[in-house]
């Protein structure tokens, strides 16, 4: 009797094994510092983006996170709710974090290059990014993540001053103030180009491997 064909063996899905255990005292101290930095930005007029601001979109998540995601700027939903990545792209990012990396969204920290919505969802202009960059740098220094994931070309240009296209840069480690940075594709781009999701997943698998101590981030 012929034997039944065996199903192909699937590789086990990688996941982050060792997240920093929360120190509630430190979490509260860091959140307090972030809140103090965000407070004056509610009335910030350092660039023209303030003219269309409904809500400041500062940052969200664990202020003592091992992993920090940096996007470009708020969209319509984010401007209305005052929280980064809450629209369609935000849902995909949440799936990437929770279903892909197997960690909770609230265990990472999420911020943007600019804190106010660019009109018509355009990319932030260079002078707008420069005006807002000190705020992001302070967020990075307070959170002190082990790894930063830059989402899309604008985030990479704003934080790292890179001019190379994101499709060439993605998957290649960089550093910011000694912190390994993984550039990858923005969730909004992935919604428009679903086949590219596999590339973003390869980038996140590198992040997982570094977080688990399995590989070293060979940065340029």
N, C-alpha and C positions, 0 to 999 in steps of 0.2 A: 504494500500500500504506500503510495507516494506520501512523503512527509509534507506537512503544511509549510508554506513559505513563512519565514520568520519576519516580523516587522523590523524595519531598520532601527538600530539603537540611536536614540536621541542623546546629544550631549547635554549634561546637566546645565541648567541655566546659572551663570555666575551671579553672585550677589555679594553685597558688602557684609563682611562678617563681624567687623569690630568698629562700631561707632563709639565715639567718646561718651562715657557715662556722664549724664548731666549732673553738674554741681549746681544745685538750686541757688545757692548764694551767689555764685559767679554769674549764672544766667540772669538773675535779677539785677546784679550790678551792671552787666553789659547792656541789658535792655534799658536801664535807666540812662546810661550814657548815650545810647542811640536815640532815645526819646528827647533828650536835651539837645542833641544835634538837629533833630527834625523840627523842633518847635519853631525856631526862627525862620525856617524855610517855608512855613505856611504863608508868609507874606513876602517871600523872596521876589526881588525884581532885577536880578542880576542879568537876565537875558529876556528876549521877547516872548519866550514860551509862557511866561507868567500871564500874558494877556488872555489866553484861552483856558486857563486852569480852572477846573471845577474843584478838584481835590489834589492835594499833594500826594504823590505815590512814592513813598520813601523806601520801604522794604518790609519784608515779612518773613517770619520763620524763627528758627532757633538762633538766638544771638551768640551762642557758643558752638555753632555748627562746625563739623569737620568739613562739610562740603557747601560751597557757595556758588550759586548760579547768577550770572550777570547778563541781562538783556539790553536792548537798546533804549526803549522808552515806552511810556504808557500808551495804550490805545483808548478807544472810546469807553469800553467796559471798565478798564482800569481807572480812568479819569473819574468815572461816576462812582466807583466803589472805593477808591483810594487804596487799592492793593494791586501789586504787580501780578501779571499773568493770571487773569480770571476769565478771559474770553475763550474763544475756540483754541487759540494757540496755548493758552494757559492750561486748558483741559488736557491737551496732548502732552505738555510738559509734565503735568501731574502724573499721567500714565507712564511716561518715561521714567519718572522717579519711583513711583510706587509699584507698577506692574513690571517694569524693566529692572530697576536696580534693587527692588524689594525693600525699600525704606520709605518711611512716611514723609510726605511733603513737609509736614511741620518740623521734621528733624533736620532740614536743610535751611539755608538762608537764601532769599531771592531778592535781588535788587536790579536796578537799571542804571545805565549811563546817565540819563537825564530823568528828573523826577516829575516833570510836567509834560502833558501830552503835546507833541508836535501837531500843528493843524493838518487836517486831512490825512492823518496817519503817515505823513512824510517822514523820511529819515531825519534825525537831528543834524543841524548844520555844525561844522567844526567849532565855531565860536560858542555855540550853545553847549556842546560837549565840554569844551574847555572851562566854561563858567561853572558847570555842575560837577566836573571831575573831582575837585577837592572833597565834595560830600561823599562820593563813592569811596575814595581813598580812605577816609576816616571810618566808613563802615567796614572796609576790609581790615583795617588795623584793629578795630574793636572786636569783630567776630574772630579774626585770626584763624581762618580755615586752613585745613591741610591741603585742600585743592580748590581751585576756582575753575568753573566751566563757563567759558564765554560763548554766548548763544548768538551766532551770526556775525556778519562782517562789521556792522556798526559797533558792536560791543568790543570787538577785537581792535578796531581802529581807535576807539575812544580810550580803552584801558592800556593797550600795548603799543599804540602808535604804529601798528603794522599796516602796510599798504597792499600786501599780497591778497589776492582774492580768497574768499573763505573756502572755496572748493579745493584750492591748492593747499591752504593752510591747515584745514581741519585734520585732526588726527595726529598733528605734530605738536609736541609739548613746547610750551614757552614758560617764562617765569615772570612774576610781578612781585617785587620786593621780597624775593626769596621763596615765594609760594609757587608751586607748579600750577600752570594754567593749561587747560585743554580747550582749544577752539573747536567748536562744532557748529552744525547747521541750526539755524533758528527754527523753532517749531512752526512758525507761520510759513516758512519755506517748505517744510516737510508736508504741510497740509496741501500746498500747491503741487508738490512733487513727491507723492507717496513712495516711489521706488528709492528715494534718497534716505528713507528711514533706516535702511540696512547700514548705510554709512554712519549715520548718527549713532546707531547701536554699537558699531565697532569702536567708535570713539568712547562711548560710555563704558564699554568692556575694559578699555585701557584704564579708565578712571577707577573702576572696581578693582582691577588687578593691583594698581598702585596703592589704593586704600588698604588692600589686604596684605600688602608687603610682598606680593608675588613678583613684581617687576619694579624697576626704577624708572622714573620719568626722565627720559633722555631729551632734555630741553636744548633748544638752540640759543 
